[in-house]
Amino acid sequence: MSAVMANIHINIGSNQNRRENLSKAIGAIQTVFENTVFSRVYESKAFGFKGDDFYNIGINVTTNLTISDVVIILHKIEDNIGRDRRSPKFSSRSIDLDLTLYDAVIDKSHNLPRDDILKYNFVLMPLAELSPNLTHPQQHQTYTQLRTTMDELKSYNIEILNKE
């Protein structure tokens, strides 16, 4: 008997060696999770500090892991790519992997659904692209509806990560 599979959304961001680091994170995620589907790559200005522009990408996957296990795995992937956890919240990042959604679970201790969905277009836009008709479990609006309140970002096909 197999465990119930959860549909989850992960947001990945980087503004240091961003092509290489996003590619490494995607590869690591594909080794752990099933049914990976990727958004376009979105480019955004650094928020809350002066720094290079970020690339962000959203990934929908399925898993039978618990929320805590997913978070542990994402932290290990970040550590392997060189994430410095001592740096301030708003600072340059080699890699940032955030569990954004875990089915329609509302869990304040794990910040699910992630507050950033409603705050930042670089989190909402990839999610709306991949799950346009999915409804936010607290706002009761689709991600497409929520997206209309935010400015558009420049985006690229994922193949940009393979270019020099």
C-alpha positions in Angstrom: 0.0 0.0 0.0 1.5 3.3 -1.1 1.4 6.6 0.9 -0.9 9.4 -0.3 0.9 11.7 -2.7 0.8 15.5 -2.0 1.1 18.1 -4.7 3.6 20.7 -3.6 5.0 23.9 -5.0 8.6 25.0 -4.4 10.0 28.5 -5.3 13.7 28.7 -6.0 15.7 31.9 -6.2 19.3 33.0 -6.7 21.2 36.1 -7.5 24.7 34.6 -7.2 25.9 32.4 -10.1 22.2 32.2 -10.7 22.1 30.0 -13.8 24.5 27.5 -12.3 22.9 27.5 -8.9 19.3 27.2 -10.2 20.4 24.3 -12.5 22.0 22.5 -9.5 18.9 23.0 -7.4 16.6 21.7 -10.2 18.8 18.7 -10.7 18.8 17.9 -7.0 15.0 18.3 -6.8 14.5 16.0 -9.7 16.4 13.3 -7.9 14.1 13.4 -4.9 10.7 14.4 -6.1 8.4 13.0 -8.8 6.4 14.6 -11.7 8.5 17.8 -11.7 7.0 20.6 -13.8 8.8 23.9 -14.1 7.7 27.5 -14.7 9.5 30.0 -16.8 12.5 31.8 -15.2 11.4 35.2 -13.8 13.9 38.0 -13.2 13.4 40.5 -10.4 15.3 43.2 -8.6 16.7 42.5 -5.2 14.2 43.4 -2.5 15.1 45.0 0.8 18.8 45.4 -0.1 21.1 46.5 -2.9 22.3 43.5 -5.0 22.2 41.7 -8.3 18.9 40.8 -9.9 17.4 37.4 -8.9 16.3 34.6 -11.1 13.2 32.8 -9.7 11.5 29.6 -10.9 8.6 27.7 -9.5 8.4 23.9 -9.5 5.3 21.7 -9.0 6.1 18.2 -7.8 4.4 15.3 -6.1 5.7 13.6 -2.9 4.7 11.2 -0.2 7.1 12.9 2.2 5.8 14.9 5.2 6.0 18.7 5.3 8.9 18.5 7.8 10.8 16.0 5.6 10.4 18.2 2.5 11.8 21.2 4.4 14.7 19.2 5.7 15.5 18.0 2.1 15.3 21.6 0.7 17.6 22.8 3.5 20.1 20.0 2.6 20.0 21.0 -1.1 20.6 24.7 -0.1 23.5 23.7 2.1 25.1 21.6 -0.7 24.9 24.5 -3.1 26.6 26.8 -0.5 23.7 28.7 1.2 25.0 30.8 4.1 22.3 30.7 6.8 24.1 33.4 8.9 23.4 36.1 6.3 20.5 38.6 6.9 17.0 37.8 5.6 17.3 40.4 2.9 20.7 39.7 1.3 22.3 38.1 -1.8 21.7 34.3 -2.0 23.5 31.5 -3.7 20.2 29.6 -3.5 16.9 29.9 -1.7 14.4 27.0 -1.8 11.0 27.7 -0.2 8.2 25.2 0.2 5.3 27.5 -0.9 2.3 25.1 -1.0 1.7 21.6 0.3 -1.7 20.6 -1.2 -4.2 23.0 0.5 -2.7 22.6 3.9 -2.8 25.6 6.2 0.1 25.3 8.7 1.3 28.4 10.5 4.3 26.6 12.0 5.6 25.9 8.4 4.3 29.1 6.9 1.9 27.2 4.6 0.7 28.5 2.3 3.7 30.7 2.3 3.0 34.4 3.1 5.3 35.5 0.3 2.7 34.4 -2.3 0.7 37.4 -1.5 3.6 39.8 -1.0 6.0 39.2 -3.9 5.4 38.8 -7.7 8.5 36.6 -8.0 6.7 34.0 -5.8 3.2 34.4 -7.2 3.9 34.6 -10.9 5.6 31.2 -11.3 2.8 29.7 -9.1 0.1 31.3 -11.2 1.8 30.1 -14.4 1.9 26.4 -13.2 -1.4 26.3 -11.3 -3.6 29.1 -12.7 -6.9 27.7 -11.6 -5.8 26.5 -8.1 -7.4 28.4 -5.3 -5.4 29.9 -2.4 -6.7 28.1 0.7 -7.1 31.3 2.7 -7.8 34.0 0.1 -10.4 31.8 -1.9 -9.2 33.3 -5.1 -7.3 31.5 -7.9 -3.6 32.3 -8.3 -4.5 33.9 -11.7 -6.9 36.3 -9.9 -4.3 37.1 -7.3 -1.7 37.8 -9.9 -3.8 40.6 -11.5 -2.8 42.8 -8.5 0.9 42.6 -9.2 3.3 44.0 -11.8 4.6 41.7 -14.5 8.2 40.5 -14.4 10.5 39.8 -17.2 10.5 36.0 -17.9 12.5 33.6 -19.9 12.2 30.0 -21.1 13.9 27.6 -18.8 16.5 26.9 -21.5 18.2 30.2 -20.4 19.7 28.2 -17.5 21.7 26.2 -20.0 23.3 29.2 -21.8 26.6 30.7 -21.0 
